């Protein structure tokens, strides 16, 4: 129980300094207007009453605004939407020593319910479920692996290029060298991001995890 409480305390302390772990910025749009007071727009979402919304916005120095809620929200959500210094980061919990905790599934469910974080049970001592933890970290970081394939050779599956999900062919080339990126003409791609094998794509084509990529660039 003490370990659980330490986790909850840490999450609260991070939140107090504006670091929101495993949370997304609330989908609340606040548009300042010249006059008209507070105009609240919502599509049957559960939101604070207008008096509370008005009080919170006035604390931020806003006296006339159109507030559009695109989700259910409470007072904290509205404050988070107004706090421009907040940082939202991915997070997960590694629940260690499951070899000593036969009821770890119950603990896992409690932490997930209270934090809404993904919990991965592991035993570092016995190397239990470590592959699942590595995979979970990779997914939470939203990274993709691409494999470079020489024009007349085979890809090296032991040395992937790591890029952010949503990155383009050009972004992958930048990871290799700026001169390659600057002289990049196009690429041949095999994988999830294309419709057929060795499809010719442009510099702005968005790559997917485990794509095979052959870069074609102008030698200088």
Backbone torsions as a table, in degrees:
resi	resn	phi	psi	omega
1	UNK	NA	-36.7	-179.8
2	UNK	-63.7	-41.1	179.1
3	UNK	-63.2	-39.6	177.9
4	UNK	-60.8	-46.4	-177.3
5	UNK	-63.2	-37.9	177.4
6	UNK	-61.5	-38.6	178.1
7	UNK	-64.2	-46.9	-179.0
8	UNK	-64.5	-38.1	178.4
9	UNK	-64.6	-42.1	179.0
10	UNK	-61.7	-44.0	179.6
11	UNK	-61.9	-42.4	178.9
12	UNK	-64.5	-40.4	-178.9
13	UNK	-68.1	-38.9	176.0
14	UNK	-63.6	-40.7	179.5
15	UNK	-63.7	-37.4	-179.2
16	UNK	-63.1	-27.9	179.7
17	UNK	-98.9	10.8	173.3
18	UNK	92.6	10.2	178.3
19	UNK	-103.1	105.8	-174.5
20	UNK	-96.1	104.6	-176.1
21	UNK	-83.2	131.1	177.2
22	UNK	57.5	33.7	177.6
23	UNK	-128.0	155.8	174.4
24	UNK	-110.1	151.5	178.3
25	UNK	-60.6	131.2	-179.1
26	UNK	-56.0	140.0	-180.0
27	UNK	-84.6	73.4	179.7
28	UNK	-130.9	121.3	-179.1
29	UNK	-104.9	127.0	178.6
30	UNK	-117.3	114.4	-179.1
31	UNK	-113.1	117.1	179.3
32	UNK	-70.4	139.7	177.6
33	UNK	-128.8	166.4	-175.3
34	UNK	-72.8	-46.5	-178.0
35	UNK	-142.8	172.4	174.7
36	UNK	111.9	-2.9	179.6
37	UNK	71.5	-143.9	-178.0
38	UNK	-103.3	121.0	177.1
39	UNK	-109.6	115.5	-175.5
40	UNK	-104.6	125.8	178.3
41	UNK	-119.2	129.6	178.5
42	UNK	-153.5	151.2	180.0
43	UNK	-109.8	72.9	178.5
44	UNK	62.3	21.2	175.2
45	UNK	-81.3	152.7	175.6
46	UNK	-82.2	116.0	-176.1
47	UNK	-136.7	164.5	176.0
48	UNK	-61.8	157.9	178.5
49	UNK	-70.4	162.8	-173.1
50	UNK	-60.9	-35.4	179.8
51	UNK	-62.4	-42.7	179.3
52	UNK	-67.1	-42.7	178.3
53	UNK	-60.1	-43.7	179.8
54	UNK	-61.6	-43.7	-179.7
55	UNK	-61.6	-45.2	-177.6
56	UNK	-64.6	-45.2	-179.1
57	UNK	-65.2	-36.7	178.5
58	UNK	-64.8	-32.0	176.0
59	UNK	-64.2	-24.2	176.7
60	UNK	-95.4	10.0	178.1
61	UNK	77.0	23.3	-179.5
62	UNK	-112.1	122.2	-174.7
63	UNK	-116.2	-15.8	176.6
64	UNK	-138.5	122.4	-176.6
65	UNK	-163.6	156.4	170.4
66	UNK	-106.6	119.1	-177.2
67	UNK	-110.4	117.5	-178.1
68	UNK	-110.5	118.5	178.0
69	UNK	-96.3	125.8	177.8
70	UNK	-114.1	20.2	178.3
71	UNK	-163.9	164.6	168.9
72	UNK	-64.2	141.6	-176.0
73	UNK	-151.5	151.3	172.9
74	UNK	-115.5	-171.5	-177.3
75	UNK	-61.5	-41.3	-179.5
76	UNK	-63.1	-37.7	178.1
77	UNK	-62.5	-41.7	180.0
78	UNK	-65.6	-41.2	178.1
79	UNK	-63.4	-42.0	178.7
80	UNK	-63.1	-37.6	179.7
81	UNK	-66.2	-28.7	-178.7
82	UNK	-87.4	-21.9	-176.9
83	UNK	-81.4	103.4	-174.5
84	UNK	-73.2	-14.1	-177.1
85	UNK	-91.1	-3.8	-179.9
86	UNK	-65.6	145.9	176.3
87	UNK	-122.2	128.7	-177.9
88	UNK	-107.0	123.2	-175.7
89	UNK	-129.3	150.5	173.9
90	UNK	-71.9	152.8	179.8
91	UNK	-159.3	153.0	172.0
92	UNK	-146.4	169.4	-177.4
93	UNK	-116.9	127.0	172.6
94	UNK	-95.5	110.7	-178.7
95	UNK	-90.3	98.8	-173.0
96	UNK	-87.7	169.6	176.1
97	UNK	63.0	37.3	178.9
98	UNK	-68.4	-17.3	176.4
99	UNK	-67.9	-19.6	178.8
100	UNK	-103.5	-0.6	-176.1
101	UNK	-128.8	90.6	-179.4
102	UNK	-62.7	-21.3	-179.5
103	UNK	-100.0	28.8	-175.1
104	UNK	-62.8	-27.2	179.3
105	UNK	-63.2	-38.4	177.8
106	UNK	-65.6	-41.9	178.4
107	UNK	-63.9	-43.1	178.4
108	UNK	-57.2	-47.2	-178.5
109	UNK	-63.8	-37.7	-179.8
110	UNK	-65.5	-45.8	-179.1
111	UNK	-64.3	-43.1	179.5
112	UNK	-62.4	-39.3	-179.1
113	UNK	-67.4	-41.1	-175.3
114	UNK	-81.7	-30.4	-175.2
115	UNK	-108.2	-18.4	-174.1
116	UNK	60.9	24.3	176.0
117	UNK	-98.0	154.4	172.8
118	UNK	-74.7	132.0	-179.8
119	UNK	-114.8	128.1	179.2
120	UNK	-114.6	110.3	178.7
121	UNK	-72.9	133.3	-180.0
122	UNK	-143.1	166.7	165.5
123	UNK	-131.6	107.1	179.7
124	UNK	-66.0	-35.3	-178.3
125	UNK	-65.3	-42.7	-177.2
126	UNK	-99.3	5.7	179.4
127	UNK	57.5	38.5	-179.1
128	UNK	-89.5	126.0	173.0
129	UNK	67.7	19.7	-179.3
130	UNK	-68.7	-32.2	176.6
131	UNK	-63.3	-38.5	177.6
132	UNK	-65.7	-36.1	177.9
133	UNK	-66.3	-44.0	178.5
134	UNK	-59.6	-44.3	-179.9
135	UNK	-63.7	-41.7	-179.6
136	UNK	-64.8	-40.9	178.4
137	UNK	-63.2	-44.1	179.9
138	UNK	-60.1	-44.9	-179.7
139	UNK	-66.6	-39.4	-178.2
140	UNK	-67.9	-32.9	178.2
141	UNK	-76.3	-10.4	179.2
142	UNK	57.3	54.7	178.7
143	UNK	-108.4	152.7	174.8
144	UNK	-121.2	147.5	173.8
145	UNK	-106.0	128.1	171.7
146	UNK	-121.6	150.6	-177.4
147	UNK	-116.3	123.8	-179.7
148	UNK	-77.4	132.4	-179.4
149	UNK	-119.5	115.7	174.9
150	UNK	-59.6	153.4	-176.2
151	UNK	-56.0	-39.6	-177.9
152	UNK	-119.7	32.4	-178.2
153	UNK	-141.3	-168.7	-178.9
154	UNK	-108.4	148.9	178.1
155	UNK	-69.8	150.0	176.1
156	UNK	-95.1	101.1	-176.3
157	UNK	-74.8	-6.3	177.9
158	UNK	-88.7	-10.0	-176.5
159	UNK	-132.8	72.1	177.9
160	UNK	-71.9	153.4	169.6
161	UNK	-91.4	124.6	-176.8
162	UNK	-93.7	122.8	179.6
163	UNK	-131.6	160.6	176.1
164	UNK	-70.5	143.4	174.7
165	UNK	-57.1	136.1	-178.0
166	UNK	91.4	4.0	-178.9
167	UNK	-79.9	153.5	-177.8
168	UNK	-94.4	172.2	173.7
169	UNK	-57.1	-42.5	179.2
170	UNK	-60.3	-42.8	179.5
171	UNK	-61.8	-37.8	177.2
172	UNK	-65.1	-39.2	179.1
173	UNK	-65.2	-36.8	177.9
174	UNK	-60.3	-36.0	179.4
175	UNK	-61.9	-27.7	-178.5
176	UNK	-83.0	-54.8	179.0
177	UNK	-172.2	143.8	-177.8
178	UNK	-63.0	-33.7	-179.3
179	UNK	-68.7	-34.8	176.1
180	UNK	-64.7	-45.0	-179.8
181	UNK	-63.2	-43.3	-177.5
182	UNK	-65.5	-28.9	-177.8
183	UNK	-105.7	12.4	-179.6
184	UNK	-68.0	131.5	179.1
185	UNK	-101.5	-51.7	178.5
186	UNK	-166.3	-172.3	179.7
187	UNK	-148.8	156.9	169.9
188	UNK	-106.6	129.1	-174.3
189	UNK	-127.0	137.7	170.9
190	UNK	-123.8	128.2	179.4
191	UNK	149.2	-161.0	-172.4
192	UNK	-69.2	-24.3	-174.2
193	UNK	-83.7	-5.8	-177.2
194	UNK	-127.9	167.9	-175.1
195	UNK	-89.3	-24.6	-178.9
196	UNK	-148.4	166.4	-176.3
197	UNK	-64.3	138.9	178.1
198	UNK	55.0	42.0	178.2
199	UNK	-73.2	133.6	177.7
200	UNK	-78.1	127.4	-177.4
201	UNK	-132.9	160.9	179.2
202	UNK	-86.9	178.7	-177.4
203	UNK	-61.6	-30.7	-174.9
204	UNK	-92.8	4.5	178.9
205	UNK	-61.8	133.5	-178.8
206	UNK	-87.3	125.7	-176.8
207	UNK	-88.2	159.3	178.0
208	UNK	-119.1	165.3	-178.6
209	UNK	-58.5	133.5	176.3
210	UNK	70.1	19.8	171.7
211	UNK	-64.6	146.1	170.7
212	UNK	-97.9	127.9	-171.2
213	UNK	-129.1	128.7	171.3
214	UNK	-111.9	114.0	-179.1
215	UNK	-86.1	135.3	176.8
216	UNK	-119.0	119.1	-177.7
217	UNK	-138.7	160.7	-177.8
218	UNK	-82.9	119.4	177.4
219	UNK	-70.0	140.0	178.5
220	UNK	-123.0	NA	NA
